[in-house]
Structure formats: C-alpha cells, structure tokens
C-alpha cells in the first residue's frame, strides 16, 4: 500500500499529463475538495484521505488500484 506522499506524486503525474503544466499541492487539494491547511496537515502526518481519493478516482475515471497499490 502506498503512503499518502506517494499517492500525491502519482496524482501529480496523472494531472500533469492532462494539463501540461506543473501541478502543485494546492491543485491537488482543490481537486480533492480539501482545504489547503488540512491537506498540508494530512501530508505532514502521512494520513491518507481515502473517501476523497475514491471520489476523485470515480470522477476522473482513474483506477483506484493503481493509485493505492504499487504496480
């Protein structure tokens, strides 16, 4: 199982392909519908917000298996 920091990297790679620009933590927080302060706390503590990530996967048709587990 990946850590939240590894999941953030995976999300940034996925979104960078779509937008062709550098993706910042605030962009990820916005897409996950998490306030930036809470996102920073979750990242610092390495706590994964599963509900928000699963909703993101559903909305963007992204495989939750590839997000949560190493290939």
N, CA, C and O atoms as a GROMACS GRO file, in nm:
protein
  284
    1UNK      N    1   0.085  -0.117   0.000
    1UNK     CA    2   0.000   0.000   0.000
    1UNK      C    3   0.090   0.124   0.000
    1UNK      O    4   0.189   0.130   0.073
    2UNK      N    5   0.055   0.220  -0.081
    2UNK     CA    6   0.133   0.342  -0.092
    2UNK      C    7   0.103   0.438   0.023
    2UNK      O    8  -0.007   0.439   0.079
    3UNK      N    9   0.202   0.518   0.055
    3UNK     CA   10   0.182   0.624   0.153
    3UNK      C   11   0.110   0.741   0.084
    3UNK      O   12   0.103   0.746  -0.038
    4UNK      N   13   0.060   0.834   0.164
    4UNK     CA   14  -0.010   0.949   0.106
    4UNK      C   15   0.086   1.033   0.021
    4UNK      O   16   0.045   1.087  -0.082
    5UNK      N   17   0.211   1.043   0.062
    5UNK     CA   18   0.309   1.120  -0.016
    5UNK      C   19   0.332   1.055  -0.152
    5UNK      O   20   0.348   1.126  -0.251
    6UNK      N   21   0.334   0.924  -0.159
    6UNK     CA   22   0.348   0.854  -0.287
    6UNK      C   23   0.224   0.872  -0.373
    6UNK      O   24   0.233   0.885  -0.495
    7UNK      N   25   0.107   0.872  -0.309
    7UNK     CA   26  -0.018   0.893  -0.382
    7UNK      C   27  -0.022   1.032  -0.442
    7UNK      O   28  -0.068   1.049  -0.555
    8UNK      N   29   0.027   1.131  -0.369
    8UNK     CA   30   0.031   1.269  -0.420
    8UNK      C   31   0.117   1.275  -0.546
    8UNK      O   32   0.080   1.340  -0.643
    9UNK      N   33   0.231   1.208  -0.544
    9UNK     CA   34   0.318   1.206  -0.662
    9UNK      C   35   0.246   1.143  -0.781
    9UNK      O   36   0.254   1.193  -0.893
   10UNK      N   37   0.176   1.034  -0.756
   10UNK     CA   38   0.100   0.967  -0.863
   10UNK      C   39  -0.008   1.058  -0.920
   10UNK      O   40  -0.028   1.063  -1.041
   11UNK      N   41  -0.079   1.129  -0.833
   11UNK     CA   42  -0.182   1.223  -0.878
   11UNK      C   43  -0.121   1.336  -0.960
   11UNK      O   44  -0.177   1.377  -1.062
   12UNK      N   45  -0.008   1.387  -0.915
   12UNK     CA   46   0.059   1.495  -0.989
   12UNK      C   47   0.099   1.450  -1.128
   12UNK      O   48   0.084   1.524  -1.225
   13UNK      N   49   0.151   1.329  -1.140
   13UNK     CA   50   0.188   1.276  -1.272
   13UNK      C   51   0.066   1.262  -1.362
   13UNK      O   52   0.071   1.297  -1.480
   14UNK      N   53  -0.042   1.210  -1.307
   14UNK     CA   54  -0.165   1.194  -1.384
   14UNK      C   55  -0.219   1.329  -1.431
   14UNK      O   56  -0.255   1.344  -1.548
   15UNK      N   57  -0.224   1.426  -1.342
   15UNK     CA   58  -0.279   1.557  -1.377
   15UNK      C   59  -0.186   1.637  -1.468
   15UNK      O   60  -0.233   1.717  -1.548
   16UNK      N   61  -0.057   1.617  -1.456
   16UNK     CA   62   0.038   1.689  -1.541
   16UNK      C   63   0.020   1.648  -1.688
   16UNK      O   64   0.036   1.730  -1.778
   17UNK      N   65  -0.014   1.522  -1.711
   17UNK     CA   66  -0.041   1.476  -1.848
   17UNK      C   67  -0.162   1.546  -1.906
   17UNK      O   68  -0.166   1.578  -2.025
   18UNK      N   69  -0.262   1.570  -1.822
   18UNK     CA   70  -0.386   1.632  -1.867
   18UNK      C   71  -0.370   1.782  -1.892
   18UNK      O   72  -0.427   1.835  -1.987
   19UNK      N   73  -0.293   1.850  -1.809
   19UNK     CA   74  -0.287   1.996  -1.816
   19UNK      C   75  -0.158   2.050  -1.877
   19UNK      O   76  -0.152   2.167  -1.916
   20UNK      N   77  -0.055   1.966  -1.886
   20UNK     CA   78   0.074   2.006  -1.941
   20UNK      C   79   0.136   2.125  -1.866
   20UNK      O   80   0.199   2.211  -1.926
   21UNK      N   81   0.117   2.128  -1.736
   21UNK     CA   82   0.180   2.229  -1.651
   21UNK      C   83   0.215   2.164  -1.518
   21UNK      O   84   0.169   2.054  -1.488
   22UNK      N   85   0.298   2.232  -1.440
   22UNK     CA   86   0.337   2.177  -1.311
   22UNK      C   87   0.219   2.181  -1.215
   22UNK      O   88   0.151   2.283  -1.202
   23UNK      N   89   0.195   2.070  -1.150
   23UNK     CA   90   0.085   2.058  -1.056
   23UNK      C   91   0.140   2.080  -0.915
   23UNK      O   92   0.238   2.017  -0.875
   24UNK      N   93   0.076   2.167  -0.841
   24UNK     CA   94   0.117   2.199  -0.705
   24UNK      C   95   0.025   2.129  -0.604
   24UNK      O   96  -0.081   2.079  -0.639
   25UNK      N   97   0.068   2.128  -0.479
   25UNK     CA   98  -0.013   2.067  -0.373
   25UNK      C   99  -0.149   2.134  -0.362
   25UNK      O  100  -0.250   2.068  -0.336
   26UNK      N  101  -0.153   2.265  -0.383
   26UNK     CA  102  -0.282   2.335  -0.372
   26UNK      C  103  -0.378   2.289  -0.483
   26UNK      O  104  -0.499   2.289  -0.462
   27UNK      N  105  -0.326   2.251  -0.599
   27UNK     CA  106  -0.411   2.199  -0.706
   27UNK      C  107  -0.471   2.065  -0.667
   27UNK      O  108  -0.589   2.039  -0.692
   28UNK      N  109  -0.390   1.980  -0.605
   28UNK     CA  110  -0.439   1.850  -0.559
   28UNK      C  111  -0.545   1.870  -0.450
   28UNK      O  112  -0.649   1.804  -0.452
   29UNK      N  113  -0.518   1.960  -0.358
   29UNK     CA  114  -0.615   1.989  -0.250
   29UNK      C  115  -0.748   2.036  -0.309
   29UNK      O  116  -0.854   1.995  -0.263
   30UNK      N  117  -0.741   2.121  -0.408
   30UNK     CA  118  -0.862   2.174  -0.472
   30UNK      C  119  -0.941   2.062  -0.539
   30UNK      O  120  -1.063   2.055  -0.526
   31UNK      N  121  -0.872   1.975  -0.611
   31UNK     CA  122  -0.939   1.865  -0.678
   31UNK      C  123  -1.000   1.764  -0.582
   31UNK      O  124  -1.103   1.704  -0.609
   32UNK      N  125  -0.933   1.746  -0.468
   32UNK     CA  126  -0.986   1.654  -0.367
   32UNK      C  127  -1.091   1.720  -0.278
   32UNK      O  128  -1.151   1.655  -0.192
   33UNK      N  129  -1.112   1.849  -0.299
   33UNK     CA  130  -1.207   1.928  -0.221
   33UNK      C  131  -1.170   1.927  -0.073
   33UNK      O  132  -1.254   1.907   0.015
   34UNK      N  133  -1.040   1.949  -0.048
   34UNK     CA  134  -0.985   1.958   0.087
   34UNK      C  135  -0.924   2.096   0.102
   34UNK      O  136  -0.857   2.144   0.009
   35UNK      N  137  -0.944   2.160   0.215
   35UNK     CA  138  -0.879   2.289   0.238
   35UNK      C  139  -0.728   2.270   0.241
   35UNK      O  140  -0.679   2.165   0.284
   36UNK      N  141  -0.656   2.371   0.195
   36UNK     CA  142  -0.510   2.362   0.185
   36UNK      C  143  -0.444   2.334   0.320
   36UNK      O  144  -0.348   2.257   0.327
   37UNK      N  145  -0.495   2.394   0.425
   37UNK     CA  146  -0.437   2.372   0.559
   37UNK      C  147  -0.454   2.226   0.601
   37UNK      O  148  -0.362   2.165   0.654
   38UNK      N  149  -0.572   2.171   0.577
   38UNK     CA  150  -0.596   2.030   0.612
   38UNK      C  151  -0.510   1.938   0.527
   38UNK      O  152  -0.455   1.840   0.576
   39UNK      N  153  -0.499   1.971   0.399
   39UNK     CA  154  -0.415   1.892   0.308
   39UNK      C  155  -0.271   1.890   0.358
   39UNK      O  156  -0.207   1.785   0.360
   40UNK      N  157  -0.220   2.006   0.397
   40UNK     CA  158  -0.082   2.015   0.447
   40UNK      C  159  -0.064   1.930   0.573
   40UNK      O  160   0.039   1.866   0.591
   41UNK      N  161  -0.163   1.932   0.660
   41UNK     CA  162  -0.157   1.852   0.783
   41UNK      C  163  -0.159   1.703   0.750
   41UNK      O  164  -0.082   1.625   0.807
   42UNK      N  165  -0.248   1.663   0.658
   42UNK     CA  166  -0.255   1.523   0.618
   42UNK      C  167  -0.123   1.478   0.556
   42UNK      O  168  -0.075   1.368   0.584
   43UNK      N  169  -0.065   1.562   0.474
   43UNK     CA  170   0.062   1.529   0.410
   43UNK      C  171   0.174   1.517   0.514
   43UNK      O  172   0.254   1.423   0.508
   44UNK      N  173   0.179   1.610   0.605
   44UNK     CA  174   0.284   1.609   0.708
   44UNK      C  175   0.273   1.483   0.795
   44UNK      O  176   0.375   1.422   0.829
   45UNK      N  177   0.152   1.446   0.831
   45UNK     CA  178   0.130   1.329   0.917
   45UNK      C  179   0.124   1.199   0.837
   45UNK      O  180   0.120   1.090   0.895
   46UNK      N  181   0.124   1.210   0.704
   46UNK     CA  182   0.114   1.095   0.613
   46UNK      C  183  -0.013   1.015   0.640
   46UNK      O  184  -0.010   0.892   0.650
   47UNK      N  185  -0.125   1.088   0.651
   47UNK     CA  186  -0.256   1.028   0.670
   47UNK      C  187  -0.332   1.037   0.537
   47UNK      O  188  -0.345   1.145   0.480
   48UNK      N  189  -0.381   0.924   0.490
   48UNK     CA  190  -0.447   0.919   0.359
   48UNK      C  191  -0.596   0.946   0.372
   48UNK      O  192  -0.665   0.877   0.447
   49UNK      N  193  -0.648   1.046   0.299
   49UNK     CA  194  -0.793   1.074   0.299
   49UNK      C  195  -0.865   0.984   0.196
   49UNK      O  196  -0.890   1.026   0.083
   50UNK      N  197  -0.896   0.862   0.237
   50UNK     CA  198  -0.948   0.762   0.144
   50UNK      C  199  -1.078   0.804   0.076
   50UNK      O  200  -1.092   0.784  -0.045
   51UNK      N  201  -1.171   0.860   0.149
   51UNK     CA  202  -1.301   0.896   0.089
   51UNK      C  203  -1.282   0.997  -0.024
   51UNK      O  204  -1.342   0.982  -0.131
   52UNK      N  205  -1.200   1.097  -0.002
   52UNK     CA  206  -1.178   1.199  -0.105
   52UNK      C  207  -1.105   1.141  -0.226
   52UNK      O  208  -1.135   1.177  -0.340
   53UNK      N  209  -1.011   1.051  -0.202
   53UNK     CA  210  -0.937   0.990  -0.312
   53UNK      C  211  -1.025   0.897  -0.395
   53UNK      O  212  -1.013   0.893  -0.517
   54UNK      N  213  -1.112   0.822  -0.329
   54UNK     CA  214  -1.203   0.733  -0.402
   54UNK      C  215  -1.300   0.814  -0.487
   54UNK      O  216  -1.330   0.776  -0.600
   55UNK      N  217  -1.350   0.924  -0.432
   55UNK     CA  218  -1.438   1.011  -0.510
   55UNK      C  219  -1.364   1.069  -0.630
   55UNK      O  220  -1.419   1.076  -0.739
   56UNK      N  221  -1.238   1.111  -0.610
   56UNK     CA  222  -1.156   1.162  -0.720
   56UNK      C  223  -1.143   1.055  -0.830
   56UNK      O  224  -1.158   1.085  -0.948
   57UNK      N  225  -1.115   0.932  -0.790
   57UNK     CA  226  -1.100   0.823  -0.887
   57UNK      C  227  -1.228   0.802  -0.967
   57UNK      O  228  -1.223   0.778  -1.087
   58UNK      N  229  -1.340   0.812  -0.900
   58UNK     CA  230  -1.469   0.795  -0.969
   58UNK      C  231  -1.493   0.908  -1.068
   58UNK      O  232  -1.532   0.883  -1.182
   59UNK      N  233  -1.471   1.031  -1.026
   59UNK     CA  234  -1.499   1.147  -1.111
   59UNK      C  235  -1.406   1.151  -1.233
   59UNK      O  236  -1.450   1.182  -1.343
   60UNK      N  237  -1.278   1.118  -1.212
   60UNK     CA  238  -1.179   1.129  -1.320
   60UNK      C  239  -1.149   0.996  -1.387
   60UNK      O  240  -1.053   0.986  -1.464
   61UNK      N  241  -1.228   0.893  -1.359
   61UNK     CA  242  -1.210   0.760  -1.418
   61UNK      C  243  -1.066   0.712  -1.404
   61UNK      O  244  -1.005   0.664  -1.500
   62UNK      N  245  -1.014   0.726  -1.284
   62UNK     CA  246  -0.878   0.685  -1.253
   62UNK      C  247  -0.885   0.558  -1.169
   62UNK      O  248  -0.966   0.549  -1.078
   63UNK      N  249  -0.801   0.462  -1.200
   63UNK     CA  250  -0.803   0.334  -1.129
   63UNK      C  251  -0.756   0.351  -0.984
   63UNK      O  252  -0.644   0.394  -0.959
   64UNK      N  253  -0.842   0.316  -0.892
   64UNK     CA  254  -0.804   0.325  -0.751
   64UNK      C  255  -0.697   0.221  -0.716
   64UNK      O  256  -0.616   0.244  -0.626
   65UNK      N  257  -0.695   0.108  -0.787
   65UNK     CA  258  -0.591   0.008  -0.764
   65UNK      C  259  -0.454   0.064  -0.796
   65UNK      O  260  -0.359   0.045  -0.720
   66UNK      N  261  -0.442   0.134  -0.908
   66UNK     CA  262  -0.312   0.190  -0.946
   66UNK      C  263  -0.273   0.308  -0.856
   66UNK      O  264  -0.155   0.341  -0.844
   67UNK      N  265  -0.372   0.369  -0.793
   67UNK     CA  266  -0.343   0.481  -0.703
   67UNK      C  267  -0.296   0.432  -0.566
   67UNK      O  268  -0.200   0.486  -0.511
   68UNK      N  269  -0.361   0.332  -0.512
   68UNK     CA  270  -0.331   0.286  -0.378
   68UNK      C  271  -0.222   0.179  -0.369
   68UNK      O  272  -0.157   0.165  -0.265
   69UNK      N  273  -0.202   0.105  -0.477
   69UNK     CA  274  -0.107  -0.006  -0.475
   69UNK      C  275   0.002   0.012  -0.579
   69UNK      O  276  -0.023   0.061  -0.689
   70UNK      N  277   0.121  -0.028  -0.545
   70UNK     CA  278   0.234  -0.021  -0.637
   70UNK      C  279   0.219  -0.128  -0.743
   70UNK      O  280   0.178  -0.241  -0.714
   71UNK      N  281   0.254  -0.092  -0.865
   71UNK     CA  282   0.241  -0.188  -0.976
   71UNK      C  283   0.362  -0.278  -0.985
   71UNK      O  284   0.367  -0.365  -1.073
   0.00000   0.00000   0.00000
